[in-house]
Amino acid sequence: MATEPPRRAPPPPPPAGRGQRRAGDGKEAEPLRGSALEASSPSVAVGGGRQGLLNGCVPLSHQVAGHMYGKDKGGILQHPDGTVLKQLQPPPRGPREQEFYNKVYAADCCDSVLLELRKYLPKYFGSWSPPTAPNDLYLKLEDVTRKFNKPCIMDVKIGQKSYDPYASAEKIQQQVSKYPLMEEIGFLVLGMRVYHIHSDSYETQNQHYGRSLTKETIKDGMSRFFHNGYCLRKDAVAASIQKIEKILQWFESQEQLNFYASSLLFVYEGSCQLTATRLSDGTLAEKRIAPKGLLQDGDLLEYNNNIHVINSTENGKIEASVGKSLPKIYAFHKKAYSKRHHSQISLKAENLEQDNVWKSSTCVSQEHLNGNVIPQLEKVFCHMPKEMKENADVEVRMIDFAHVFPSNTKDKGYIYGLKNLITVLQNILDN
């Protein structure tokens, strides 16, 4: 698979959108959306140091792993049409990856194994070169993250070996020394980017975080990707397991390809999309839309589309209807509690019935909770029944194919890694 096939013209690109995939450590503010590709971007080096804007392409802003454009020999760009451009690596890796994509997405492909594999890869739109540097070749791929509003992204390398069968002894030693536990654990977290709803910002971790994880800490290390700052997103965990199981079924059914140093890209929606969440007693938390308003004592309360606070003169009670996200609740609770130690916060809930509703109210006494309302709110927002978990907006795609080789046996190393990954995620879900 080392011979580079002729380039083919890409089909009409999808409409413009956003892109994503990795970063460094610490907190990262949410970048401006919509105008990122249209705004003037810094010039980037192309074609042996020549400077230009690459026809409007910019470095992928949310990359979480892999070669960084401008820092490494290769890199990933975002095209103005919403696709991503992966710079072809030097031979033999780059041509090998291109040949893999061309084979899987060939128009005349009739191999049922490869046709099934397409479901688990980013869509491929051929190769691309900037007019100013026709020898610089890029793979034109689907941006898996573009449909998400607040994408949470994780790159996980799969398999017991991160080197291929043709690697030199030096290369093998180099790869093993990077993460000696790869053979035992079967996967390695290369990077993650997690949206925290309370601060409207992202927490990011790089490959050093993943390499620090041991067999004893891997579960907690992985669960960090699914925690939004308030609660564990068990819906996203459950949906991820289902996606991985389908990929595992494909691997257990094929004996023609082996994958080394290949990854799974996880993406889920970080913002809460549900308009209502079912509680254990069958009630649904209600979403209300309200304008800005004032508390009785004149303090300004910042509303968003998810929280509605009603001032009631009776017994000084503050009644709050809470809906699909939490960014303002903590600030509201802290302010209200400091001024009204004996007030109550009422979570207004609704049951669905025929034409809509019969209402019941649940009052949570601050005295009984010692002023801690947040755990109660977490029950509203983080208790996800099975039907909602199955519908969680999650993508799990296979990426990085510079080390894919023909085979006549099952890919035991990749299968081992997938099974271990499922076990770790299932433990996160169960515990």
Salt bridges, closest charged atoms under 4 A:
GLU28 OE2 - ARG193 NH2 3.47
GLU30 OE2 - ARG18 NH2 3.97
GLU30 OE2 - LYS150 NZ 3.69
GLU30 OE1 - ARG193 NH2 3.92
ASP81 OD1 - HIS79 ND1 3.15
ASP81 OD2 - LYS140 NZ 2.51
GLU97 OE2 - LYS86 NZ 2.92
GLU116 OE1 - LYS119 NZ 3.11
GLU142 OE1 - ARG397 NH1 2.97
ASP155 OD2 - ARG21 NH1 2.32
ASP164 OD2 - HIS403 ND1 2.76
GLU184 OE2 - LYS215 NZ 3.29
ASP200 OD1 - LYS150 NZ 3.36
GLU203 OE1 - HIS196 NE2 3.29
GLU203 OE2 - ARG224 NE 2.47
ASP220 OD1 - LYS219 NZ 3.82
ASP235 OD1 - ARG233 NE 2.79
GLU252 OE2 - LYS419 NZ 3.50
GLU286 OE2 - ARG288 NE 1.88
ASP299 OD2 - LYS339 NZ 3.67
GLU302 OE2 - LYS292 NZ 3.50
GLU319 OE1 - LYS348 NZ 3.87
GLU367 OE2 - HIS342 ND1 3.13
GLU387 OE2 - ARG278 NE 3.87
ASP393 OD1 - LYS147 NZ 3.44
GLU395 OE2 - LYS147 NZ 2.83
GLU395 OE1 - ARG397 NE 2.95
ASP400 OD1 - ARG21 NH2 3.89
ASP400 OD1 - LYS86 NZ 2.98
